[in-house]
Amino acid sequence: MPRASIGHIHHSVTPFLPRCLAVDSSRIHRPLLRNMSEVKGLTDEEARSACGEPDPSTEKFIFQQTMFRIKDPRKSLDFYTRVLGMRLLKKLDFPSMQFSLYFMGFEKAEDIPSDPAECTQWTFQQKATLELTHNWGTENDPEQSYHNGNKAPQGFGHIGLAVPDVYAACERFEKLGVTFVKKPDGGKMKGLAFIQDPDGYWIEILNPTPMVTIAATDWS
């Protein structure tokens, strides 16, 4: 039985401590509904009217982390560093609760503080990090796996990486044996891809320029 997978997203405030298989790309963002002709999304005006103006007190909030539960840290750390190009920013261990946290991000090696305490604070100040949570012993359980959110019941979908060249990136991924959900020319939406990490979580591979055309196309 797959266990809970994505744990949480995290917003940081300043100061934050004191304040407490190829698929049709048109269906990647669409849950299964009984009668699609009876549903529609918000208009642009409805979307804007549903949004509130950010409160001034949130001015220094940042989107700080997304958490994935992982089965085997050796496999996940290799994938996110060697394959995707992230770095391990900080490792935190909690022996009494038997789990470890690995914070990953696209930061320069020379920017990572060497002092442990300083590195911890610095890590929690970075934007859009990935927190990999390893519950000790899961790597030794052949029956253990995590739900990636894209099978019933659907929920979490994917994270996304912007790359200079989707096709070049995917050619390299293919040589490295990465699992594809969608290759760049698969499905209706050309020029973007979806791959999977060792636990099956989906990762969108995109380039900002083609997204202009994709976003403006009528997919009906």
Summary of the structure (lengths in Angstrom):
residues: 220
radius of gyration: 19.3
end to end distance: 36.9
largest distance: 58.2
contacts: 549
relative contact order: 0.19
helix: 29%
strand: 26%
